[in-house]
Protein backbone atom coordinates (compact mmCIF):
# COMPACT_ATOMS: atom_id res chain seq x y z
CA UNK A 1 0.00 0.00 0.00
CA UNK A 2 1.08 3.58 -0.62
CA UNK A 3 2.04 6.00 2.13
CA UNK A 4 -1.19 7.92 1.67
CA UNK A 5 -3.20 4.72 2.09
CA UNK A 6 -1.43 3.91 5.37
CA UNK A 7 -2.07 7.46 6.52
CA UNK A 8 -5.78 7.00 5.82
CA UNK A 9 -5.84 3.71 7.72
CA UNK A 10 -4.09 5.33 10.69
CA UNK A 11 -6.51 8.28 10.83
CA UNK A 12 -9.55 6.01 10.55
CA UNK A 13 -8.18 3.65 13.18
CA UNK A 14 -7.60 6.42 15.74
CA UNK A 15 -11.08 7.87 15.15
CA UNK A 16 -12.69 4.44 15.54
CA UNK A 17 -10.68 3.64 18.69
CA UNK A 18 -11.59 6.95 20.29
CA UNK A 19 -15.26 6.50 19.41
CA UNK A 20 -15.33 3.14 21.22
CA UNK A 21 -14.05 4.70 24.44
CA UNK A 22 -15.45 8.22 24.07
CA UNK A 23 -18.04 7.96 26.84
CA UNK A 24 -15.49 6.60 29.30
CA UNK A 25 -12.97 9.33 28.46
CA UNK A 26 -15.64 12.04 28.80
CA UNK A 27 -15.50 11.64 32.59
CA UNK A 28 -11.73 12.20 32.69
CA UNK A 29 -9.54 15.30 32.17
CA UNK A 30 -8.39 13.81 28.86
CA UNK A 31 -10.13 15.71 26.06
CA UNK A 32 -10.64 14.40 22.55
CA UNK A 33 -8.33 17.13 21.23
CA UNK A 34 -5.54 15.84 23.48
CA UNK A 35 -6.08 12.31 22.19
CA UNK A 36 -6.06 13.24 18.51
CA UNK A 37 -3.14 15.66 18.68
CA UNK A 38 -1.14 13.20 20.81
CA UNK A 39 -1.84 10.32 18.42
CA UNK A 40 -0.87 12.57 15.53
CA UNK A 41 2.53 13.29 17.11
CA UNK A 42 3.02 9.56 17.74
CA UNK A 43 2.07 8.54 14.19
CA UNK A 44 3.91 11.40 12.50
CA UNK A 45 7.49 11.59 11.20
CA UNK A 46 8.75 12.70 14.62
CA UNK A 47 8.09 9.19 16.08
CA UNK A 48 6.64 6.29 14.04
CA UNK A 49 6.55 8.02 10.63
CA UNK A 50 3.27 6.38 9.62
CA UNK A 51 1.75 9.71 8.55
CA UNK A 52 3.92 12.02 6.48
CA UNK A 53 2.28 14.69 4.34
CA UNK A 54 5.26 17.01 4.35
CA UNK A 55 5.60 16.95 0.57
CA UNK A 56 1.86 16.89 -0.09
CA UNK A 57 0.00 19.03 2.42
CA UNK A 58 -2.89 19.64 0.02
CA UNK A 59 -5.20 16.96 1.52
CA UNK A 60 -4.60 18.31 5.02
CA UNK A 61 -5.45 21.86 4.01
CA UNK A 62 -8.58 20.73 2.13
CA UNK A 63 -9.77 18.72 5.13
CA UNK A 64 -9.21 21.58 7.56
CA UNK A 65 -10.80 24.16 5.27
CA UNK A 66 -13.93 21.99 4.99
CA UNK A 67 -14.03 21.57 8.76
CA UNK A 68 -13.63 25.29 9.43
CA UNK A 69 -16.25 26.25 6.84
CA UNK A 70 -18.78 23.90 8.46
CA UNK A 71 -17.91 25.10 11.97
CA UNK A 72 -18.21 28.75 10.94
CA UNK A 73 -21.60 28.08 9.33
CA UNK A 74 -23.10 26.06 12.18
CA UNK A 75 -21.71 28.33 14.92
CA UNK A 76 -23.21 31.39 13.23
CA UNK A 77 -26.43 29.50 12.59
CA UNK A 78 -26.80 28.86 16.33
CA UNK A 79 -26.44 32.53 17.33
CA UNK A 80 -29.77 34.23 17.98
CA UNK A 81 -30.52 37.91 18.31
CA UNK A 82 -31.60 37.41 21.92
CA UNK A 83 -28.12 36.00 22.69
CA UNK A 84 -26.75 39.51 22.21
CA UNK A 85 -29.68 41.32 23.84
CA UNK A 86 -30.12 39.34 27.08
CA UNK A 87 -26.93 39.48 29.12
CA UNK A 88 -25.34 40.70 25.92
CA UNK A 89 -22.92 42.99 27.72
CA UNK A 90 -20.53 40.04 28.19
CA UNK A 91 -20.20 38.75 24.59
CA UNK A 92 -20.49 42.34 23.37
CA UNK A 93 -17.52 43.43 25.47
CA UNK A 94 -15.47 40.33 24.69
CA UNK A 95 -16.02 40.72 20.95
CA UNK A 96 -16.16 44.49 20.57
CA UNK A 97 -13.32 45.36 22.95
CA UNK A 98 -11.47 42.18 23.89
CA UNK A 99 -10.96 40.77 20.38
CA UNK A 100 -9.35 43.88 18.81
CA UNK A 101 -7.21 44.33 21.93
CA UNK A 102 -6.10 40.69 21.70
CA UNK A 103 -5.04 41.15 18.09
CA UNK A 104 -3.15 44.31 19.05
CA UNK A 105 -1.50 42.70 22.09
CA UNK A 106 -0.45 39.69 20.03
CA UNK A 107 0.99 42.05 17.43
CA UNK A 108 2.98 44.09 19.96
CA UNK A 109 4.36 41.15 21.96
CA UNK A 110 5.45 39.37 18.77
CA UNK A 111 7.69 42.32 17.91
CA UNK A 112 10.47 41.69 20.50
CA UNK A 113 10.05 37.90 20.63
CA UNK A 114 9.89 37.05 16.93
CA UNK A 115 12.69 39.00 15.22
CA UNK A 116 12.92 38.77 11.47
CA UNK A 117 9.22 39.24 10.81
CA UNK A 118 7.96 42.39 9.11
CA UNK A 119 5.39 44.72 10.61
CA UNK A 120 2.46 43.09 8.79
CA UNK A 121 3.73 39.56 9.39
CA UNK A 122 3.74 40.37 13.11
CA UNK A 123 0.18 41.64 12.76
CA UNK A 124 -0.73 38.39 11.03
CA UNK A 125 0.57 36.43 14.03
CA UNK A 126 -1.76 38.42 16.29
CA UNK A 127 -4.75 37.84 14.01
CA UNK A 128 -4.15 34.11 13.46
CA UNK A 129 -3.91 33.42 17.21
CA UNK A 130 -6.81 35.66 18.29
CA UNK A 131 -9.87 33.38 17.69
CA UNK A 132 -10.88 30.89 20.37
CA UNK A 133 -12.20 27.35 19.93
CA UNK A 134 -15.21 26.25 21.96
CA UNK A 135 -14.47 22.56 21.43
CA UNK A 136 -11.20 22.77 23.39
CA UNK A 137 -12.92 24.23 26.45
CA UNK A 138 -16.32 22.57 26.27
CA UNK A 139 -16.52 21.79 29.98
CA UNK A 140 -15.77 25.41 30.85
CA UNK A 141 -18.67 26.51 28.65
CA UNK A 142 -21.20 23.81 29.49
CA UNK A 143 -20.69 22.83 33.14
CA UNK A 144 -23.96 23.43 35.03
CA UNK A 145 -21.92 24.65 38.02
CA UNK A 146 -20.68 27.63 36.01
CA UNK A 147 -23.14 30.59 36.05
CA UNK A 148 -25.35 30.75 32.97
CA UNK A 149 -24.17 34.29 32.22
CA UNK A 150 -20.55 33.14 31.95
CA UNK A 151 -21.41 30.03 29.92
CA UNK A 152 -23.55 32.15 27.64
CA UNK A 153 -20.83 34.77 27.13
CA UNK A 154 -18.05 32.29 26.38
CA UNK A 155 -20.29 30.30 24.07
CA UNK A 156 -21.39 33.30 22.02
CA UNK A 157 -17.85 34.70 21.91
CA UNK A 158 -16.36 31.45 20.61
CA UNK A 159 -19.10 31.18 18.00
CA UNK A 160 -18.43 34.63 16.58
CA UNK A 161 -14.79 35.60 17.07
CA UNK A 162 -13.36 33.20 14.49
CA UNK A 163 -15.55 34.80 11.84
CA UNK A 164 -14.87 38.35 13.09
CA UNK A 165 -11.11 37.88 12.81
CA UNK A 166 -11.31 36.93 9.11
CA UNK A 167 -11.44 40.56 7.80
CA UNK A 168 -8.33 41.40 9.84
CA UNK A 169 -6.58 38.32 8.48
CA UNK A 170 -7.47 39.14 4.86
CA UNK A 171 -6.37 42.77 5.10
CA UNK A 172 -3.10 41.98 6.92
CA UNK A 173 -2.30 39.31 4.32
CA UNK A 174 -2.96 41.80 1.53
CA UNK A 175 -0.42 44.18 3.07
CA UNK A 176 2.41 41.59 2.84
CA UNK A 177 4.30 41.76 -0.49
CA UNK A 178 4.40 38.55 -2.50
CA UNK A 179 1.08 37.07 -1.37
CA UNK A 180 -1.81 36.43 -3.72
CA UNK A 181 -3.86 38.95 -1.73
CA UNK A 182 -1.14 41.58 -2.18
CA UNK A 183 -1.23 41.14 -5.95
CA UNK A 184 -4.92 41.94 -5.86
CA UNK A 185 -4.34 44.92 -3.59
CA UNK A 186 -6.00 45.99 -0.35
CA UNK A 187 -8.87 47.58 -2.28
CA UNK A 188 -9.53 44.43 -4.27
CA UNK A 189 -9.41 42.28 -1.14
CA UNK A 190 -11.81 44.64 0.61
CA UNK A 191 -14.40 44.46 -2.18
CA UNK A 192 -14.07 40.76 -3.02
CA UNK A 193 -13.27 39.15 0.33
CA UNK A 194 -15.33 41.42 2.54
CA UNK A 195 -18.14 43.04 0.55
CA UNK A 196 -18.85 40.54 -2.25
CA UNK A 197 -18.39 37.49 -0.01
CA UNK A 198 -20.72 38.98 2.59
CA UNK A 199 -23.42 39.68 -0.01
CA UNK A 200 -23.14 36.18 -1.48
CA UNK A 201 -23.31 34.63 1.99
CA UNK A 202 -26.41 36.61 2.88
CA UNK A 203 -28.19 35.69 -0.34
CA UNK A 204 -27.33 31.99 -0.26
CA UNK A 205 -28.05 31.60 3.46
CA UNK A 206 -31.37 33.45 3.36
CA UNK A 207 -32.52 31.69 0.19
CA UNK A 208 -31.42 28.32 1.53
CA UNK A 209 -33.30 28.80 4.79
CA UNK A 210 -36.46 29.98 3.08
CA UNK A 211 -36.41 27.04 0.66
CA UNK A 212 -35.97 24.57 3.52
CA UNK A 213 -38.93 26.01 5.41
CA UNK A 214 -40.97 26.05 2.23
CA UNK A 215 -40.26 22.35 1.64
CA UNK A 216 -40.98 21.49 5.28
CA UNK A 217 -44.32 23.31 5.17
CA UNK A 218 -45.39 21.07 2.30
CA UNK A 219 -44.00 17.88 3.81
CA UNK A 220 -41.63 17.44 0.88
CA UNK A 221 -38.42 16.90 2.84
CA UNK A 222 -37.61 14.23 5.40
CA UNK A 223 -35.77 14.87 8.66
CA UNK A 224 -32.66 13.07 7.37
CA UNK A 225 -32.45 15.08 4.15
CA UNK A 226 -33.12 18.31 6.01
CA UNK A 227 -29.95 17.67 7.99
CA UNK A 228 -27.99 16.79 4.85
CA UNK A 229 -29.26 20.01 3.29
CA UNK A 230 -27.38 22.17 5.83
CA UNK A 231 -23.80 21.27 4.79
CA UNK A 232 -24.88 21.59 1.17
CA UNK A 233 -25.83 25.24 1.76
CA UNK A 234 -22.57 25.86 3.61
CA UNK A 235 -20.60 24.31 0.74
CA UNK A 236 -22.51 26.38 -1.81
CA UNK A 237 -21.69 29.63 0.01
CA UNK A 238 -18.03 28.71 0.40
CA UNK A 239 -17.43 27.52 -3.16
CA UNK A 240 -19.32 30.36 -4.84
CA UNK A 241 -17.30 32.97 -2.93
CA UNK A 242 -14.07 31.12 -3.75
CA UNK A 243 -15.07 30.99 -7.43
CA UNK A 244 -15.18 34.79 -7.61
CA UNK A 245 -11.86 35.09 -5.72
CA UNK A 246 -13.61 36.13 -2.51
CA UNK A 247 -13.36 34.63 0.96
CA UNK A 248 -15.19 31.32 1.25
CA UNK A 249 -14.89 31.43 5.04
CA UNK A 250 -16.52 34.85 5.34
CA UNK A 251 -19.29 33.76 2.97
CA UNK A 252 -19.91 30.55 4.96
CA UNK A 253 -19.97 32.48 8.25
CA UNK A 254 -22.43 35.11 7.00
CA UNK A 255 -24.55 32.43 5.30
CA UNK A 256 -24.88 30.67 8.66
CA UNK A 257 -26.39 33.81 10.23
CA UNK A 258 -28.83 34.28 7.35
CA UNK A 259 -29.75 30.58 7.26
CA UNK A 260 -30.41 30.42 11.01
CA UNK A 261 -32.45 33.63 10.93
CA UNK A 262 -34.57 32.31 8.06
CA UNK A 263 -35.25 29.06 9.91
CA UNK A 264 -36.44 30.91 13.01
CA UNK A 265 -38.20 33.76 11.22
CA UNK A 266 -40.12 31.73 8.65
CA UNK A 267 -41.31 28.73 10.60
CA UNK A 268 -42.95 25.90 8.72
CA UNK A 269 -46.73 25.76 9.05
CA UNK A 270 -49.44 23.33 8.11
CA UNK A 271 -50.46 19.85 9.30
CA UNK A 272 -47.51 18.08 7.65
CA UNK A 273 -44.99 20.45 9.19
CA UNK A 274 -46.63 20.27 12.62
CA UNK A 275 -46.62 16.46 12.52
CA UNK A 276 -42.97 16.48 11.44
CA UNK A 277 -41.97 18.94 14.16
CA UNK A 278 -43.80 16.87 16.77
CA UNK A 279 -41.98 13.72 15.76
CA UNK A 280 -38.63 15.50 15.76
CA UNK A 281 -39.21 17.00 19.20
CA UNK A 282 -40.04 13.53 20.49
CA UNK A 283 -36.88 12.00 19.02
CA UNK A 284 -34.62 15.01 19.65
CA UNK A 285 -32.42 15.90 22.56
CA UNK A 286 -33.93 19.20 23.61
CA UNK A 287 -34.21 18.20 27.23
CA UNK A 288 -30.65 16.91 27.27
CA UNK A 289 -28.80 20.05 26.27
CA UNK A 290 -31.25 22.78 27.19
CA UNK A 291 -32.01 23.91 23.64
CA UNK A 292 -35.32 25.68 23.22
CA UNK A 293 -37.29 23.69 20.65
CA UNK A 294 -39.26 26.79 19.65
CA UNK A 295 -36.10 28.36 18.20
CA UNK A 296 -34.72 25.23 16.59
CA UNK A 297 -37.51 22.67 16.44
CA UNK A 298 -36.08 20.21 13.98
CA UNK A 299 -32.39 20.21 14.92
CA UNK A 300 -31.36 20.66 11.31
CA UNK A 301 -27.75 21.48 12.20
CA UNK A 302 -27.06 18.23 14.11
CA UNK A 303 -25.51 16.35 11.19
CA UNK A 304 -23.48 19.34 9.98
CA UNK A 305 -22.15 19.96 13.51
CA UNK A 306 -21.15 16.32 13.94
CA UNK A 307 -19.60 16.21 10.48
CA UNK A 308 -17.64 19.37 11.22
CA UNK A 309 -16.50 17.82 14.50
CA UNK A 310 -15.40 14.63 12.74
CA UNK A 311 -13.41 16.56 10.16
CA UNK A 312 -11.91 18.73 12.89
CA UNK A 313 -10.86 15.61 14.85
CA UNK A 314 -9.11 14.18 11.81
CA UNK A 315 -7.58 17.59 11.17
CA UNK A 316 -6.20 17.80 14.71
CA UNK A 317 -4.63 14.38 14.30
CA UNK A 318 -2.93 15.44 11.06
CA UNK A 319 -1.96 18.75 12.68
CA UNK A 320 -0.12 16.83 15.39
CA UNK A 321 1.62 14.66 12.81
CA UNK A 322 2.54 17.20 10.16
CA UNK A 323 3.02 20.47 12.06
CA UNK A 324 3.35 20.04 15.82
CA UNK A 325 5.48 16.89 15.95
CA UNK A 326 8.28 18.18 13.69
CA UNK A 327 8.14 21.59 15.41
CA UNK A 328 8.73 20.01 18.83
CA UNK A 329 12.06 18.66 17.56
CA UNK A 330 13.44 22.16 17.10
CA UNK A 331 12.04 24.53 19.71
CA UNK A 332 13.42 27.87 20.78
CA UNK A 333 12.75 29.84 23.95
CA UNK A 334 11.31 32.67 21.87
CA UNK A 335 8.63 30.47 20.30
CA UNK A 336 7.70 28.82 23.61
CA UNK A 337 7.75 32.20 25.36
CA UNK A 338 5.41 33.76 22.83
CA UNK A 339 3.07 30.75 23.00
CA UNK A 340 2.83 31.10 26.79
CA UNK A 341 2.23 34.84 26.55
CA UNK A 342 -0.39 34.29 23.82
CA UNK A 343 -2.41 32.03 26.12
CA UNK A 344 -2.04 34.31 29.15
CA UNK A 345 -1.21 38.00 28.70
CA UNK A 346 -2.51 38.33 25.12
CA UNK A 347 -5.84 36.82 26.15
CA UNK A 348 -6.27 37.70 29.81
CA UNK A 349 -5.23 41.35 29.82
CA UNK A 350 -7.64 42.37 27.01
CA UNK A 351 -10.42 40.42 28.74
CA UNK A 352 -9.70 42.24 32.01
CA UNK A 353 -9.80 45.61 30.23
CA UNK A 354 -12.97 44.68 28.34
CA UNK A 355 -14.75 43.67 31.56
CA UNK A 356 -13.61 46.64 33.63
CA UNK A 357 -16.52 48.25 35.51
CA UNK A 358 -18.81 45.41 34.39
CA UNK A 359 -19.65 44.38 37.95
CA UNK A 360 -18.11 40.93 37.55
CA UNK A 361 -15.89 39.66 40.36
CA UNK A 362 -12.18 38.92 39.93
CA UNK A 363 -12.60 35.09 39.91
CA UNK A 364 -15.08 35.45 37.04
CA UNK A 365 -12.79 37.73 35.03
CA UNK A 366 -9.88 35.33 35.58
CA UNK A 367 -12.01 32.33 34.58
CA UNK A 368 -13.21 33.99 31.38
CA UNK A 369 -9.68 35.20 30.61
CA UNK A 370 -8.11 31.78 30.98
CA UNK A 371 -10.62 29.91 28.86
CA UNK A 372 -9.68 31.30 25.47
CA UNK A 373 -8.31 28.10 23.88
CA UNK A 374 -6.78 28.25 20.40
CA UNK A 375 -7.70 25.54 17.94
CA UNK A 376 -9.08 24.85 14.49
CA UNK A 377 -9.34 28.43 13.19
CA UNK A 378 -5.74 29.23 14.12
CA UNK A 379 -4.47 26.04 12.49
CA UNK A 380 -6.33 26.69 9.24
CA UNK A 381 -5.34 30.34 9.03
CA UNK A 382 -1.74 29.39 9.78
CA UNK A 383 -1.77 26.81 6.98
CA UNK A 384 -3.23 29.36 4.57
CA UNK A 385 -0.28 31.61 5.34
CA UNK A 386 2.04 28.62 4.81
CA UNK A 387 0.60 28.19 1.32
CA UNK A 388 1.48 31.81 0.50
CA UNK A 389 5.24 31.20 0.97
CA UNK A 390 5.81 34.58 2.62
CA UNK A 391 9.36 35.17 3.99
CA UNK A 392 8.52 34.59 7.66
CA UNK A 393 6.10 31.73 7.10
CA UNK A 394 8.22 29.01 8.71
CA UNK A 395 8.57 30.92 11.96
CA UNK A 396 4.89 31.88 11.93
CA UNK A 397 3.75 28.28 11.38
CA UNK A 398 5.95 27.05 14.23
CA UNK A 399 4.53 29.69 16.59
CA UNK A 400 0.99 28.70 15.67
CA UNK A 401 1.76 24.99 16.09
CA UNK A 402 3.29 25.39 19.56
CA UNK A 403 0.56 27.78 20.75
CA UNK A 404 -2.28 25.50 19.64
CA UNK A 405 -0.50 22.41 20.99
CA UNK A 406 0.07 24.06 24.36
CA UNK A 407 -3.55 25.22 24.43
CA UNK A 408 -4.83 21.71 23.73
CA UNK A 409 -2.81 20.42 26.68
CA UNK A 410 -3.32 23.18 29.25
CA UNK A 411 -6.95 24.03 28.57
CA UNK A 412 -7.82 20.36 28.27
CA UNK A 413 -6.40 19.27 31.62
CA UNK A 414 -7.65 22.36 33.47
CA UNK A 415 -11.23 22.53 32.16
CA UNK A 416 -12.91 20.11 34.58
CA UNK A 417 -10.93 21.17 37.66
CA UNK A 418 -11.33 24.92 37.17
CA UNK A 419 -15.00 24.64 36.24
CA UNK A 420 -15.67 22.77 39.51
CA UNK A 421 -13.55 25.16 41.57
CA UNK A 422 -15.15 28.25 40.05
CA UNK A 423 -18.59 26.70 40.45
CA UNK A 424 -17.94 26.07 44.15
CA UNK A 425 -16.83 29.69 44.62
CA UNK A 426 -20.00 30.94 42.94
CA UNK A 427 -22.27 28.67 45.00
CA UNK A 428 -20.52 29.56 48.26
CA UNK A 429 -20.64 33.30 47.57
CA UNK A 430 -24.35 33.19 46.73
CA UNK A 431 -25.06 31.08 49.81
CA UNK A 432 -23.57 33.89 51.91
CA UNK A 433 -26.26 36.20 50.56
CA UNK A 434 -23.96 38.38 48.49
CA UNK A 435 -25.25 40.00 45.33
CA UNK A 436 -23.45 38.70 42.25
CA UNK A 437 -23.76 40.17 38.80
CA UNK A 438 -22.75 36.72 37.57
CA UNK A 439 -26.18 35.45 38.67
CA UNK A 440 -27.98 37.61 36.06
CA UNK A 441 -30.44 35.31 34.24
CA UNK A 442 -29.91 34.73 30.52
CA UNK A 443 -31.67 32.61 27.91
CA UNK A 444 -30.69 28.97 27.74
CA UNK A 445 -27.43 29.12 25.79
CA UNK A 446 -27.21 27.30 22.48
CA UNK A 447 -24.79 24.50 23.31
CA UNK A 448 -22.77 23.41 20.31
CA UNK A 449 -22.77 19.69 19.77
CA UNK A 450 -19.44 19.20 18.03
CA UNK A 451 -18.14 15.73 18.79
CA UNK A 452 -14.63 17.08 19.48
CA UNK A 453 -15.89 18.66 22.68
CA UNK A 454 -14.67 16.01 25.13
Steps between C-alpha positions, in 0.01 A plus 500: 500500500608858438596742775177692454299180542677419828436855615129454430494171690675662797258795514196273472637264763558777756152645441339157539701420815409831660133455412493164681628656822360852463241474777755364746752773416233771534514460879877556510719810448615351169326690220449369149731773368779371725446147371502593132792742517700254713430212261597725211840572658549127563405398145684786331858519370626611842434149646355210296491673159172336399348833393717731293336767286798732501534494122126494434314714751211561260269232650560635850415855399187387312381299800556786743341758271187283472490458877540872567238596241247265662587620851470865397161433339350298785639727774350806331178311436463436874536867600167670565425868533392450861848359577637851452207681663456302824819514704659622180742729680739205547533371140471859378797609710705190422445539126486877462784587738685182594551359149661811343714545812611136477606546139689816596665339804605199294644736240699704753638206700609322181724795414778437759458121513484415130780695329523477125130547434374815330243733650207337318627147560501581872144627465409175327630304800267699726201442272560127445524431875210724608194272440399251768368146456199390703574131447827521696328646806160334482480422871575862587210610280247230584551402865173560689704622799624798299254796504279516192618854425862385473414189297286712272772762449778252425276301269390800295854640489649175370226473239567845358864597549643260242281660235568855625876453472480405130487863369811584704675192364411582138610863524827421682580233240434749221754738654783241477689517167510179299168352613211436265295752699772763455491456123131580509558798727334607824213659307434185301512285813260736675241482221533130416580339835294727721219662301429250220546195724267649760230570240528150353483345847190698589322408178586130508428461872168685490385324183610163634312548826184618329505206258544253786204644689296504182571130441428414864166682489393276213639181651737456207821446696581233756684564826811320371521701178433823686817436698696412186373822344688716754858410396392532138405865559826562685697345213309707245582825682866408539560381144311784332702761691823315418400487132489880482832530689325604821525350847317169529530511879337842530223391263438179699494693829254763375288232330467324836349814657256547212408130491434484875296821492288368213432175685381685810324785321308297243381200695336217312122486533229257406398152619795323335752737654336482843501119490865502392600746772317293761682185399835678500442650844417153629816347353726801563720589791349830605472400862856371504685814400255773592424613145169677458303301243303810400816657355638187339221244485643254254869500594603545139861582589569175691655312208703799379633562853600136543655489154696816574614345828610181324699693242650717773605188696675357196653841436638521854657158459670606176597831662684308771674283242592754235548827690533457876713185513780629274486841672559342842833365373638850454360737761638834607433697817356783292232280343407335831505838675266656247266199517476535879440874476238445227298274730537728803583869455370533142167349603457588866604865501259602219222305673572682827490837322183407311322399822614797707209661688271216388416397856654155460722373781871426457458117498252536213729728299791260555287200400380666180853621423657158537249313288594639161637180341653515152408229254362431155474858370860580593627181337314565175599865479860405575497242220354755259795725577732201447356457151588862418876439547557838665855559637416442867258214444712228661535691825132596497386140445720377785358764736146401408577129542653540847227739619216272389678191635557665837138616507372149430702371795449776757137585432413133470642391835375809685142517369332258742698606808460875451133472407433313827712739706340809348156345540565437870611862547183625332273273706675589826488874431129489416429289808649781710231731365730718293371662184680370192469647155601155377157373610320716239254270318553442128324288239598136483826515305522318169742220583702391200500128446833451326630153576851635569374658820622235745 
